[in-house]
Amino acid sequence: MNPSMNEIGFYGLAGAPKSPRDLIEEIVTAENMGLGSCFLSERFNIKEIATLSGIAGASSKNIGIVTAATNQNTRHPIVTAAFASTMHFLTQGRFSLGLGRGIDPLFKALGLSNLTTAMMEDFAGLMRRLHQGETIINHSGPAGSWPVLRLDPDFNETIPLTLMAFGPNSLELAGRCYDAVVLHTFFTDETTSRAVKTVKQAAAKAGKNPQNVRVWSCLATVGDHLDYPVRLKKTVGRMGTYLQAYGDLMVNTNQWDPKVLENFRRHKLIKNFNGSLDQKATTSELEQVAELIPQTWLANAATGTPENCVAAIQHQFELGVDGVILHGASPDELAPVIEEYRRQRSPGSFDHLPANPALPPFKT
């Protein structure tokens, strides 16, 4: 087993897995390779987050685990808090509860309220109080109202919180009252630098040490050792899916041309497509989608040879992030890139980072 590289993470069950059992082998492979953290996303099919987290925790010994992300409005706060404390004890402190704002149209379809910044801040406070053993009576705040919230009065646990952040309000929230932040895939260099600055400044303004709030870049990593249809799905398919789900936010955040998004949405393939492009589109359909997306939008990724990919990873650190998630690929698919990264990595350069991806750096 290689020593852990706690500055590097991956997403478990990237894309559309055939079975959640695949995560078991992924975790074992990732630990043997030395990947530091496993990030878990949630989709309402076979990727329910509590189950996946349990699989990751039970299959691992060293790797950090974070939900990136689940949403606070899909479960009662006691259920979410108990899930986090169960994972905390199962992993002996390697777990971080990661939350996100979510997608408004999906919440509307499910009959759930959209999340506001105030709701997410209130919820973070509830989680911390419950994990410290507090019994909360008659809470009434932005997150909701409950007569009694309680886990275990003997608890005195620190379970770090991670936030998936996009816009300035979420980034400031992350710096103010969360412990780590995960940025979005395909952020431009300017957007990444701006996001890091926003998080760190908000942390300092809140009286926190900015270095203690870890910022994770989410870098699509699709080496040319992968087959062409796979590369197309993990780049064009993934970007197209983001544009389907929240294109306005992607375009506004990266300050891209909104006319490109308008043309994308007007195309007959997109208008009539049923499902997510990265899951349902054929290679031929993705080639059509590729003509609708500028190469400059797709360039914010690690592609090409292993050396090219490693250069892109190292560039993320130059932009100020504390860790890089190699997004969209399984550990096996990342193997040549990880081998080259380890070869170029300076020994001891990240020894200050604990395995838990949201805990502050060790004091040196």
TITIGU-809626 format. One line per 10 residues: number of its first residue (from 1); for each residue y, x, z of N, C-alpha, C, O. Coordinates in steps of 0.2 Angstrom, whole numbers, m for minus. Atoms other than C-alpha are relative to their C-alpha. Layout:
REM TITIGU-809626
NUM = Y X Z Y X Z Y X Z Y X Z | ...
This chain:
REM TITIGU-809626
1 = m6 4 0 0 0 0 6 4 0 7 9 4 | m6 m4 1 17 7 m5 5 m2 6 5 m8 8 | m5 2 m5 31 7 8 5 m5 m3 6 m6 m9 | m4 5 2 42 m8 8 7 2 m2 10 6 1 | m7 0 2 58 m9 m2 4 m6 2 4 m11 m2 | m3 6 m3 68 m21 8 6 m2 m4 9 m7 m2 | m5 2 4 82 m21 m4 m2 m4 m7 3 m6 m11 | 3 3 6 71 m29 m18 m4 m6 2 m9 m6 6 | 4 6 m2 64 m47 m18 m2 m3 m7 0 0 m12 | 3 3 5 55 m58 m30 0 m8 1 0 m9 7
11 = 1 7 m1 53 m77 m33 m7 m2 0 m10 0 m6 | 7 2 1 36 m84 m29 m1 m6 m5 3 m10 m5 | 1 5 5 28 m95 m42 5 m1 m5 8 m7 m6 | m5 1 5 41 m92 m55 m2 m4 m6 m8 m4 m8 | 2 5 5 42 m105 m68 m4 m6 2 m2 m9 7 | 4 6 m1 29 m118 m69 m7 2 1 m11 2 m3 | 6 m2 m1 14 m113 m60 m6 m5 m1 m4 m11 m1 | 5 5 1 m3 m121 m63 m3 m2 7 m5 m8 8 | 3 2 m7 m8 m121 m44 4 4 5 6 10 4 | m3 m3 m5 1 m117 m28 m4 6 3 m2 10 6
21 = 4 m5 m2 m14 m106 m24 2 7 m3 0 12 0 | m2 m6 3 m7 m93 m36 4 4 5 5 10 4 | m4 m4 m5 5 m88 m22 m3 4 4 m1 10 6 | 3 m4 m4 m8 m81 m12 m1 7 m3 0 12 0 | 1 m7 3 m12 m67 m24 6 3 m2 7 9 m1 | m7 m3 1 6 m65 m28 3 4 6 5 9 5 | m2 m3 m6 10 m61 m10 m4 6 1 m1 11 3 | 4 m6 m1 m4 m49 m8 2 6 m5 3 12 m3 | m2 m5 5 1 m40 m24 7 3 1 8 9 1 | m7 m2 m1 19 m40 m20 0 5 6 4 10 6
31 = 0 m4 m6 16 m32 m3 m3 7 m2 m1 12 0 | 3 m6 2 4 m19 m11 5 4 m4 5 11 m4 | m5 m3 4 18 m15 m23 6 3 4 10 7 2 | m6 m2 m4 31 m13 m9 6 m5 m1 12 m3 1 | m5 5 1 42 m28 m14 2 m3 7 m2 m4 11 | m2 1 m7 53 m32 2 0 m7 2 m2 m9 8 | m1 7 m2 55 m51 1 m2 m5 m5 m2 m3 m11 | 2 6 5 48 m67 m7 5 m6 1 5 m8 7 | m4 5 0 60 m80 m11 m4 m6 m3 m7 m6 m8 | 4 6 2 53 m98 m13 5 m6 m2 9 m8 2
41 = m4 6 2 61 m112 m23 m4 m6 1 m10 m6 1 | 3 6 m1 57 m130 m21 1 m5 m6 6 m6 m9 | 0 6 5 52 m143 m35 m4 m5 3 m10 m4 6 | 4 6 m3 46 m160 m31 m6 m1 m5 m7 m7 m8 | 6 1 3 29 m158 m39 m6 4 4 m9 1 8 | 5 m4 m4 17 m144 m33 3 6 4 0 11 5 | m4 m5 m3 31 m133 m25 4 m3 6 10 m1 7 | m4 2 m6 35 m142 m9 0 6 5 m4 10 6 | m2 m6 m2 43 m129 1 m3 2 7 m5 8 8 | 3 m2 m7 35 m130 19 m7 2 m2 m9 7 2
51 = 7 m2 2 18 m129 11 0 7 m3 m4 12 m1 | m1 m6 3 23 m114 0 1 6 6 m1 11 6 | m2 m5 m5 31 m105 15 m6 1 5 m7 7 7 | 6 m2 m4 15 m107 26 m5 4 m4 m8 9 m1 | 4 m4 3 5 m100 12 2 7 0 m2 12 1 | m3 m7 0 17 m85 11 m1 3 6 m2 9 7 | 0 m3 m6 17 m82 29 m7 2 2 m8 7 5 | 7 m2 m1 m2 m83 31 m3 5 m4 m8 8 m2 | 3 m5 4 m5 m72 17 3 7 0 1 12 m3 | m4 m6 m1 7 m58 22 0 3 7 m2 0 12
61 = m1 m3 m6 10 m45 35 7 3 1 9 4 7 | m6 m4 m1 26 m36 31 6 m4 m4 12 m2 m2 | m5 3 4 36 m46 18 4 m5 3 2 m9 6 | m4 5 m2 51 m56 21 m1 m6 m4 m2 m6 m10 | 1 6 3 51 m74 17 6 m5 1 8 m5 7 | m5 4 0 65 m86 13 0 m6 m5 m2 m5 m10 | 0 5 5 67 m103 6 7 0 m3 12 0 0 | m6 m1 4 79 m102 m8 0 m4 m6 m1 m2 m12 | m2 3 m6 82 m116 m7 m3 m7 1 m6 m10 m4 | 1 8 m1 78 m133 1 6 m3 2 12 0 2
71 = m6 4 m1 90 m146 5 0 m4 7 m5 m6 9 | 0 3 m7 95 m153 22 m1 m8 0 m2 m11 5 | 0 7 0 96 m171 16 m7 m3 m2 m8 m9 m3 | 7 2 2 77 m172 11 m4 m1 6 m10 m3 5 | 5 0 m6 70 m171 28 5 m1 6 11 0 6 | m4 1 m6 76 m176 46 1 7 3 m3 11 2 | m1 m6 m3 84 m162 55 m5 3 4 m6 9 5 | 5 m2 m5 71 m161 68 m6 3 m4 m9 8 m2 | 5 m2 4 58 m159 54 1 7 m3 m3 12 m3 | m2 m6 3 67 m145 46 1 6 5 m2 11 4
81 = m1 m5 m5 71 m136 62 m7 2 3 m8 8 4 | 6 m2 m2 53 m137 67 m4 4 m5 m8 8 m3 | 3 m4 6 47 m131 50 3 8 1 m2 12 0 | m3 m6 m1 59 m116 53 m3 4 6 m5 10 5 | 2 m3 m6 53 m112 70 m8 2 0 m10 7 2 | 7 m2 1 35 m113 65 m1 6 m4 m5 10 m3 | 0 m6 5 38 m101 51 2 6 4 m1 12 3 | m2 m5 m4 47 m90 63 m5 3 4 m6 10 4 | 5 m3 m4 33 m88 75 m6 2 m4 m9 7 m2 | 5 m2 4 20 m87 61 1 7 m3 m4 11 m3
91 = m1 m6 3 28 m73 53 3 6 5 5 11 3 | m2 m5 m5 34 m64 69 7 2 m2 9 8 m1 | m7 m2 1 52 m65 64 2 2 m7 8 4 m8 | m1 m2 7 51 m62 45 3 m6 m4 4 m5 m10 | m2 6 4 57 m79 40 8 m2 1 10 m1 6 | m6 3 0 74 m86 35 0 m7 m3 m3 m8 m8 | m1 6 3 78 m104 32 6 0 m5 12 1 m3 | m6 0 5 88 m105 16 1 m7 m3 m4 m11 m4 | m3 7 2 98 m121 11 4 1 m6 7 6 m7 | m4 0 6 107 m126 m4 4 m7 m1 2 m12 2
101 = m4 6 0 120 m139 m9 m4 m5 m5 m4 m11 m4 | 4 4 4 108 m146 m22 3 m3 m6 9 m1 m8 | m2 3 6 110 m156 m38 2 m7 1 m2 m12 2 | m3 7 m2 121 m172 m36 m4 m5 m4 m6 m10 m1 | 3 5 4 113 m182 m51 m7 m1 3 m10 m7 3 | 6 1 m3 96 m179 m43 0 m4 7 m4 m8 8 | 0 4 m6 101 m185 m26 2 m7 m1 m1 m12 2 | m2 7 2 109 m200 m34 m6 m4 m2 m7 m10 0 | 6 3 2 93 m204 m42 m5 m2 5 m9 m7 5 | 5 1 m6 83 m202 m26 3 m4 6 0 m6 11
111 = m3 4 m5 95 m213 m16 3 4 6 3 2 11 | m3 m4 m5 102 m198 m6 7 2 m1 10 1 m6 | m7 m1 0 120 m194 m1 1 8 m3 m3 12 m1 | m2 m6 2 128 m179 m10 2 4 6 5 2 11 | m2 m4 m6 131 m164 2 7 3 m1 8 5 m7 | m7 m3 0 148 m158 6 0 7 4 m5 8 8 | 0 m6 m4 153 m141 13 0 m2 8 m3 2 12 | 0 2 m7 157 m150 30 m7 m1 3 m9 0 8 | 6 2 m2 140 m157 31 m5 6 0 m9 6 5 | 4 m6 0 132 m140 27 1 4 6 m3 8 9
121 = m2 m3 m6 142 m132 41 m2 m3 6 m5 1 11 | 2 4 m6 138 m145 53 m8 1 1 m10 2 7 | 8 0 0 119 m144 49 m2 7 2 m6 8 6 | 2 m7 m2 119 m125 51 1 1 8 m3 4 11 | m1 0 m8 126 m127 69 m5 m3 3 m7 m1 9 | 5 4 m3 113 m140 73 m6 5 0 m10 5 5 | 6 m4 1 99 m128 67 0 6 6 m4 7 9 | m1 m5 m5 106 m114 78 m1 m2 7 m4 1 11 | 0 2 m6 108 m124 93 m7 m3 2 m10 m1 8 | 7 2 m1 90 m132 92 m4 6 1 m9 6 5
131 = 5 m5 m1 82 m115 90 2 4 6 m2 9 8 | m1 m3 m6 91 m109 105 m2 m4 6 m1 m3 12 | 2 4 m5 83 m123 115 4 m5 3 2 m9 8 | m5 5 m3 97 m135 117 m3 m7 m2 m6 m8 m7 | 1 7 1 95 m154 118 6 m3 m2 11 m2 2 | m6 2 2 108 m162 108 0 m8 0 m4 m11 m3 | 0 7 m1 113 m179 113 6 m4 m4 11 m1 m4 | m5 4 3 122 m192 103 5 4 m5 11 4 m5 | m4 m4 5 127 m180 89 3 m5 m5 m1 m9 m8 | m4 4 5 140 m188 77 4 5 m4 10 7 m1
141 = m4 m5 3 146 m176 64 m1 m1 m8 m4 m6 m10 | 1 0 7 147 m173 45 m7 m1 m2 m8 m4 m7 | 7 0 2 129 m170 44 m4 m6 1 m9 m8 m2 | 4 7 m2 124 m187 52 1 m1 7 4 3 11 | 0 2 m7 122 m196 68 m7 m1 2 m11 m4 m1 | 6 1 m3 107 m195 79 0 m1 8 4 3 11 | 0 1 m7 103 m201 97 m2 6 4 2 9 9 | 3 m6 m3 93 m186 102 m3 5 m5 m7 3 m9 | 3 m6 4 89 m169 94 m3 5 4 1 8 8 | 3 m4 m5 77 m158 103 m7 3 m3 m11 0 m6
151 = 6 m3 2 63 m145 99 m4 2 6 m8 m1 8 | 4 m2 m6 58 m135 115 6 3 4 9 8 2 | m5 m3 m4 70 m131 129 m1 7 2 3 11 5 | 1 m7 m2 61 m114 132 2 4 m6 1 10 m6 | m1 m4 6 66 m109 114 7 5 2 12 2 5 | m6 m4 0 79 m94 113 m1 4 m6 m1 11 m5 | 2 m4 6 76 m89 95 6 1 m4 10 m4 m5 | m5 m1 5 87 m82 82 m4 0 m7 m7 5 m8 | 3 1 7 81 m88 65 6 0 m5 10 m5 m5 | m5 m1 4 93 m82 52 0 m6 m6 m5 m8 m8
161 = m1 6 5 100 m95 39 3 4 m6 8 8 m6 | m3 m2 6 103 m91 21 3 m6 m4 0 m12 m4 | m3 5 4 114 m101 9 0 2 m8 2 8 m9 | m1 m1 7 112 m103 m10 7 m2 m2 9 m8 m1 | m7 2 1 130 m102 m15 2 1 m7 0 6 m11 | m2 0 7 139 m105 m32 8 1 0 11 6 m1 | m8 0 0 158 m110 m30 3 3 6 m1 5 11 | m3 m3 m6 171 m103 m18 m1 m3 6 m1 0 11 | 1 3 m6 169 m116 m5 m7 2 3 m7 3 9 | 7 m2 m3 150 m112 m3 0 7 2 m3 9 7
171 = 0 m7 m1 153 m94 m4 4 2 7 2 6 11 | m3 m1 m6 166 m95 10 m4 m2 6 m4 1 11 | 5 3 m5 154 m106 20 m5 5 2 m6 6 8 | 5 m5 m1 141 m93 18 2 6 5 m1 8 9 | m3 m5 m4 152 m79 25 2 m2 7 1 2 11 | m3 3 m7 159 m90 39 m6 m1 5 m5 1 11 | 5 3 m5 143 m97 47 m8 1 m2 m12 m2 1 | 7 m2 1 127 m91 38 m1 7 0 4 11 1 | 2 m7 m1 118 m74 38 m1 3 m6 m1 10 m6 | 1 m3 7 114 m71 20 2 m5 m5 2 m11 m4
181 = m2 4 6 119 m78 3 m4 2 m6 m5 8 m7 | 3 m2 6 109 m79 m13 4 m3 m6 6 m9 m6 | m4 2 6 119 m79 m29 m4 m3 m5 m10 m3 m5 | 4 3 5 114 m88 m45 m1 5 m5 2 10 m6 | 2 m4 6 106 m81 m60 5 0 m6 8 m5 m6 | m5 m1 5 116 m75 m75 7 0 2 11 m2 m2 | m7 m1 m2 132 m72 m65 2 6 m4 m1 11 m5 | m3 m6 3 143 m60 m75 2 5 5 2 3 11 | m2 m5 m5 149 m44 m67 6 m2 4 6 m1 10 | m6 2 m4 166 m51 m63 m2 m5 5 1 m5 11
191 = 2 5 m5 158 m66 m55 m3 2 6 m2 0 12 | 4 m3 m5 146 m56 m45 5 4 5 4 3 11 | m5 m4 m5 160 m44 m38 4 m5 4 6 m4 10 | m4 5 m3 171 m59 m35 m4 m4 6 m1 m5 11 | 4 3 m5 157 m68 m25 m1 4 6 0 2 12 | 1 m5 m6 153 m53 m14 7 1 4 6 0 10 | m7 m1 m4 172 m51 m10 1 m6 4 4 m6 10 | m1 6 m3 173 m69 m6 m4 m1 7 m1 m3 12 | 5 0 m6 158 m69 6 2 5 5 3 3 11 | m1 m5 m5 163 m53 15 7 m1 3 8 m1 9
201 = m6 1 m3 181 m58 17 0 m6 5 3 m6 10 | 1 6 m4 176 m75 24 m3 2 7 m2 m1 12 | 4 m3 m6 164 m66 36 5 3 5 5 2 11 | m5 m3 m4 178 m55 42 5 m5 3 7 m4 9 | m4 5 m2 190 m69 44 m3 m4 6 1 m6 10 | 4 4 m5 177 m78 55 m1 4 6 m4 2 11 | 2 m4 m5 176 m63 66 m6 3 0 m9 6 5 | 6 m3 1 160 m57 60 0 7 m4 5 8 m7 | 0 m6 3 155 m40 54 m2 m1 m8 m8 m4 m9 | 2 2 6 155 m42 35 m6 3 m3 m10 0 m7
211 = 6 m4 2 141 m29 33 m6 m4 2 m12 m3 m1 | 6 4 m3 130 m41 43 m2 m6 m4 m8 m9 m3 | 2 6 4 130 m55 30 m2 3 m7 2 6 m11 | 3 m3 6 118 m49 16 1 m5 m6 m1 m10 m6 | m1 3 7 122 m54 m2 m5 2 m5 m6 8 m6 | 5 m2 5 108 m55 m14 2 m3 m7 3 m8 m8 | m1 2 7 110 m55 m32 m7 m3 m3 m12 m1 m1 | 6 3 3 98 m65 m43 0 2 m7 3 m1 m11 | 0 m3 7 94 m55 m58 m6 m2 m4 m12 1 m2 | 6 2 5 83 m62 m72 m3 7 m2 1 11 m5
221 = 3 m6 2 71 m48 m75 m6 m1 m5 m11 m3 m3 | 4 1 5 62 m49 m91 m1 6 m5 2 6 m10 | 1 m6 4 55 m33 m98 m3 m1 m7 m6 m6 m8 | 3 1 6 50 m31 m116 m7 2 m1 m10 2 m6 | 8 m1 0 32 m27 m111 m3 m7 0 m9 m8 m1 | 3 7 1 30 m46 m110 0 m3 m7 4 0 m11 | 1 3 7 25 m56 m125 7 m4 m1 10 m7 3 | m6 4 2 39 m64 m135 1 m7 2 6 m8 5 | m1 7 m2 36 m82 m131 2 0 8 6 m5 10 | m1 0 m7 36 m78 m112 7 3 1 11 0 5
231 = m6 m2 m1 52 m68 m114 5 m5 m2 11 m6 1 | m4 5 2 60 m82 m123 1 m6 5 6 m9 6 | 0 5 m5 55 m95 m110 4 2 6 8 m2 9 | m4 m2 m6 62 m84 m96 7 2 m1 10 3 4 | m7 m1 1 78 m81 m104 4 m6 m3 8 m9 1 | m3 6 3 83 m94 m116 m2 m7 3 3 m11 4 | 2 6 m3 73 m107 m108 3 m1 7 5 m7 9 | m3 1 m6 79 m104 m91 8 m1 0 10 m5 4 | m7 1 1 97 m103 m96 2 m7 m3 6 m11 0 | 0 7 3 95 m119 m106 m1 m5 5 3 m10 5
241 = 1 5 m5 88 m128 m91 6 0 5 8 m6 7 | m6 0 m4 103 m122 m80 6 m4 m4 9 m8 0 | m6 3 4 115 m129 m94 m2 m8 0 3 m12 0 | 2 8 0 105 m146 m94 2 m2 7 5 m8 8 | m1 2 m6 106 m147 m75 7 0 3 9 m5 6 | m7 0 m3 123 m141 m70 4 5 m4 7 10 m2 | m3 m5 5 131 m133 m86 7 1 2 10 6 1 | m7 m1 m2 149 m137 m80 1 5 5 6 9 5 | m1 m5 m6 147 m127 m64 m2 7 m3 2 12 m1 | 1 m7 2 139 m112 m73 6 2 m5 8 8 m4
251 = m6 m2 4 153 m112 m86 6 1 4 10 6 2 | m6 m1 m4 167 m114 m74 0 6 4 4 10 5 | 1 m6 m4 160 m101 m62 1 7 m4 4 11 m2 | m1 m6 4 158 m88 m76 6 0 m4 6 5 m8 | m6 0 5 174 m93 m85 m2 1 m7 1 5 m11 | 3 0 7 164 m96 m101 4 m5 m4 8 m9 m1 | m3 5 5 170 m106 m116 m3 m7 1 m9 m8 m1 | 3 7 m1 167 m125 m112 m2 m3 m6 m6 m8 m6 | 2 3 6 166 m129 m130 m7 2 m2 m10 m2 m6 | 7 m2 1 150 m119 m131 m5 m5 3 m10 m7 0
261 = 4 5 m4 143 m131 m118 0 m7 m3 m5 m10 m3 | 0 6 3 149 m146 m127 m4 0 m6 m8 m5 m7 | 4 0 6 141 m141 m143 m8 0 2 m12 m3 m2 | 7 0 m3 125 m137 m133 m3 m7 1 m8 m9 m1 | 1 7 m2 125 m155 m126 m1 m5 m6 m5 m9 m6 | 0 5 6 128 m163 m143 m6 1 m4 m8 m3 m8 | 6 m1 5 113 m155 m152 m5 m5 1 m7 m7 7 | 5 6 0 100 m168 m156 m6 2 4 m9 m2 8 | 6 m2 m4 86 m157 m148 2 m1 8 m3 m3 11 | m1 0 m7 95 m156 m131 1 m8 2 m1 m10 7
271 = m1 7 m1 101 m175 m132 m7 m4 1 m7 m8 5 | 6 4 0 83 m181 m135 m5 4 4 m11 1 4 | 5 m4 m4 74 m168 m124 m2 m3 6 2 m5 10 | 2 3 m7 63 m175 m110 m3 5 4 m9 7 3 | 3 m5 m5 61 m163 m96 4 6 0 9 7 m4 | m4 m7 0 67 m145 m92 m3 4 m6 m9 5 m7 | 1 m4 6 68 m133 m107 m5 5 2 m10 7 m2 | 5 m6 m2 59 m119 m97 m7 m2 2 m11 2 2 | 7 2 m2 44 m130 m93 m3 m3 m6 m9 m3 m7 | 3 4 5 42 m141 m108 1 2 m8 m2 0 m12
281 = m2 m2 7 50 m133 m124 m5 5 m3 m8 9 1 | 4 m4 4 39 m125 m137 4 6 m2 10 7 m1 | m4 m6 3 43 m108 m144 5 m1 m5 10 1 m6 | m5 2 5 50 m115 m159 6 m4 2 11 m3 m1 | m6 4 m3 61 m127 m149 5 5 3 11 4 3 | m4 m5 m3 67 m112 m139 4 4 m5 9 6 m3 | m4 m4 5 72 m103 m154 6 m4 m3 11 m1 m5 | m6 4 2 83 m117 m159 5 0 5 11 0 4 | m4 m1 m5 90 m117 m142 4 6 0 10 7 2 | m3 m6 0 94 m99 m143 6 1 m5 10 5 m3
291 = m5 0 5 105 m102 m158 6 m3 3 12 m3 1 | m6 4 m3 116 m113 m146 3 4 6 8 2 8 | m2 m4 m6 118 m100 m132 2 7 m2 m2 11 m5 | m2 m7 2 129 m84 m135 m4 5 4 m6 4 9 | 4 m5 m3 120 m68 m132 4 3 6 1 6 10 | m3 m3 m6 134 m63 m120 m1 m4 6 m1 m1 12 | 2 4 m5 129 m77 m109 m7 3 3 m8 3 9 | 7 m3 m2 111 m70 m109 0 7 2 m6 9 5 | 0 m7 m1 116 m52 m107 0 2 7 m1 7 9 | 0 m1 m7 118 m54 m88 m7 0 3 m8 m4 7
301 = 7 0 m2 100 m50 m85 m3 8 m1 0 12 m4 | 3 m6 1 88 m35 m84 m6 m1 m6 m11 m4 m5 | 5 1 6 79 m34 m101 m1 7 m3 2 12 m2 | 1 m6 3 72 m21 m112 m6 5 3 m10 2 6 | 5 m5 m3 62 m5 m107 0 0 8 5 m3 11 | m1 m1 m8 58 m2 m88 6 4 2 9 2 7 | m6 m4 m1 72 11 m89 6 m4 0 11 m4 4 | m6 4 0 84 m2 m95 1 m5 5 6 m6 8 | 0 5 m6 79 m15 m82 2 4 6 6 1 10 | m2 m3 m6 81 m2 m68 7 2 0 11 1 5
311 = m7 m2 0 98 3 m74 4 m7 1 9 m7 5 | m3 6 m2 103 m16 m73 m1 m2 7 4 m4 10 | 1 1 m7 96 m17 m56 5 4 4 8 2 9 | m4 m4 m3 105 m2 m50 8 m2 m1 12 m1 4 | m7 2 1 121 m9 m58 2 m6 5 8 m6 7 | m2 5 m5 120 m24 m46 2 3 6 7 0 9 | m2 m3 m7 121 m13 m31 7 3 m1 11 3 4 | m7 m2 1 137 m5 m39 5 m5 0 11 m4 2 | m4 5 0 144 m22 m40 1 m3 8 6 m7 9 | m2 1 m7 143 m23 m21 m6 m4 4 m5 m5 10
321 = 5 4 m4 127 m33 m17 m4 4 4 m4 10 4 | 4 m3 m5 115 m29 m3 m7 0 m2 m11 4 1 | 7 1 3 99 m34 m12 0 m3 m6 5 m7 m9 | 1 3 7 92 m39 m29 m6 m3 0 m11 m1 1 | 6 4 1 80 m53 m32 m2 1 m8 2 m1 m12 | 2 m1 7 70 m49 m48 m3 m7 m2 m8 m9 m1 | 2 7 1 70 m67 m54 m4 m2 m6 m3 2 m12 | 3 2 6 59 m76 m66 m7 3 m2 m9 1 m7 | 6 m3 2 44 m65 m66 m5 1 7 m2 2 12 | 5 m1 m6 28 m63 m55 m1 7 1 2 12 m3
331 = 1 m7 m2 24 m47 m46 m4 4 m6 m2 10 m8 | 4 m4 5 11 m42 m60 5 1 m6 4 6 m9 | m4 m1 5 24 m45 m73 6 5 1 9 8 m4 | m5 m5 m2 36 m34 m64 m2 7 1 2 12 2 | 3 m6 m1 24 m20 m62 3 6 m3 5 11 1 | m3 m5 3 31 m8 m75 7 2 3 10 8 3 | m7 m1 m2 49 m11 m69 0 3 8 4 7 9 | 0 m3 m7 45 m8 m50 m3 7 0 0 11 4 | 3 m7 0 35 8 m54 6 4 m2 7 10 1 | m6 m5 2 51 15 m63 5 0 5 8 5 6
341 = m5 1 m5 62 8 m50 m1 5 6 3 9 9 | 2 m4 m6 52 17 m36 1 7 m2 3 12 2 | 0 m7 2 52 33 m46 7 2 0 9 8 2 | m7 m2 0 71 33 m47 4 m1 7 9 2 8 | m4 2 m6 75 26 m30 0 6 5 m4 10 5 | m1 m5 m5 82 38 m17 m3 m1 6 m2 m7 9 | 3 1 m6 71 40 m2 5 m1 6 9 3 7 | m4 2 m6 78 32 14 7 m3 m1 10 m5 3 | m7 2 1 93 25 5 1 m7 3 6 m10 4 | m1 7 m2 89 7 11 m4 m1 7 m6 m6 8
351 = 4 1 m7 80 11 28 4 m4 5 1 m6 10 | m4 4 m5 94 2 37 m1 m8 m1 1 m12 3 | 1 7 1 88 m15 30 m7 m2 3 m12 1 1 | 6 2 m3 75 m25 40 m4 m4 m5 m1 m6 m11 | 4 4 5 61 m35 31 3 m7 m1 3 m10 m6 | m3 7 1 69 m52 35 6 1 m4 11 4 m3 | m5 m1 5 81 m54 20 7 m3 3 12 m2 m1 | m6 2 m2 94 m62 31 2 3 7 8 1 10 | m2 m4 m7 94 m51 47 5 5 m2 5 8 m7 | m5 m5 2 109 m39 48 m4 7 0 m9 8 3
361 = 3 m7 1 106 m20 44 m1 3 7 2 1 12 | 1 m4 m6 99 m9 58 6 4 1 9 7 m3 | m5 m4 m2 112 0 68 m2 8 m1 m7 10 1 | 1 m7 2 113 19 62 5 4 4 4 10 4
